[in-house]
């Protein structure tokens, strides 16, 4: 395995761990602990670290990421409840 492959595999693993942390917050919504929230924070940090490593490696850059974030936000504003006024 070369460095790029390792970087991508670790990123996949970290994304899976973040997904699991999110799932647990949904599954155990009525019985969340501070540890569950801490785990979510840790996994977000781990994924963000890997994104930084991918940027540093030149695989992606801030401009590409920011452009895509805008596209995603526009879609969410149209198709999700995340930006609706409650």
C-alpha positions as CSV (number, residue, x, y, z in Angstrom):
1,X,0.0,0.0,0.0
2,X,1.4,3.4,-0.9
3,X,0.9,6.7,1.0
4,X,-2.0,7.8,-1.1
5,X,-3.9,4.5,-0.7
6,X,-3.2,4.6,3.1
7,X,-4.5,8.2,3.3
8,X,-7.7,7.2,1.4
9,X,-8.3,4.0,3.5
10,X,-7.8,5.9,6.8
11,X,-10.2,8.6,5.5
12,X,-12.8,5.9,4.7
13,X,-12.4,4.4,8.1
14,X,-12.8,7.7,9.9
15,X,-15.9,8.5,7.8
16,X,-17.4,5.2,8.8
17,X,-16.7,5.9,12.5
18,X,-18.4,9.3,12.1
19,X,-21.3,7.6,10.5
20,X,-21.5,5.2,13.4
21,X,-21.4,8.0,15.9
22,X,-24.3,9.8,14.1
23,X,-26.3,6.6,14.0
24,X,-25.9,6.0,17.7
25,X,-27.1,9.5,18.5
26,X,-30.3,8.7,16.5
27,X,-30.8,5.2,17.9
28,X,-30.3,6.3,21.5
29,X,-31.9,9.7,21.2
30,X,-33.8,9.3,24.5
31,X,-30.7,8.1,26.4
32,X,-27.8,10.2,25.1
33,X,-24.8,10.7,27.3
34,X,-22.1,13.3,27.3
35,X,-19.8,10.6,26.1
36,X,-21.9,10.1,23.0
37,X,-21.6,13.8,22.2
38,X,-17.9,13.7,22.9
39,X,-17.5,10.7,20.6
40,X,-19.3,12.6,17.8
41,X,-16.9,15.6,18.4
42,X,-13.9,13.3,18.3
43,X,-15.0,11.6,15.1
44,X,-15.7,15.0,13.4
45,X,-12.2,16.1,14.4
46,X,-10.7,12.9,13.0
47,X,-12.5,13.3,9.6
48,X,-11.5,17.0,9.5
49,X,-7.9,16.0,10.2
50,X,-7.9,13.6,7.2
51,X,-9.4,16.3,5.0
52,X,-6.5,18.5,6.0
53,X,-4.1,15.7,5.1
54,X,-5.7,15.3,1.7
55,X,-5.5,19.0,1.1
56,X,-1.8,19.0,2.2
57,X,-1.1,16.1,-0.2
58,X,-2.6,18.1,-3.1
59,X,-5.4,15.6,-3.7
60,X,-8.0,18.4,-3.1
61,X,-7.8,22.1,-2.3
62,X,-9.8,24.7,-0.4
63,X,-11.3,26.2,-3.5
64,X,-12.7,22.9,-4.7
65,X,-14.1,22.1,-1.3
66,X,-15.7,25.6,-0.8
67,X,-17.2,25.4,-4.3
68,X,-18.8,22.0,-3.5
69,X,-20.0,23.2,-0.1
70,X,-21.9,26.0,-1.7
71,X,-23.6,23.5,-4.1
72,X,-24.5,21.2,-1.3
73,X,-25.9,24.0,0.9
74,X,-28.1,25.2,-2.0
75,X,-29.4,21.7,-2.4
76,X,-30.1,21.4,1.3
77,X,-31.9,24.8,1.3
78,X,-34.2,23.5,-1.4
79,X,-34.7,19.9,-0.4
80,X,-34.2,19.6,3.4
81,X,-35.7,21.0,6.6
82,X,-32.3,22.1,7.9
83,X,-32.7,25.7,6.8
84,X,-36.5,26.1,7.3
85,X,-37.8,28.3,10.0
86,X,-39.4,26.4,12.8
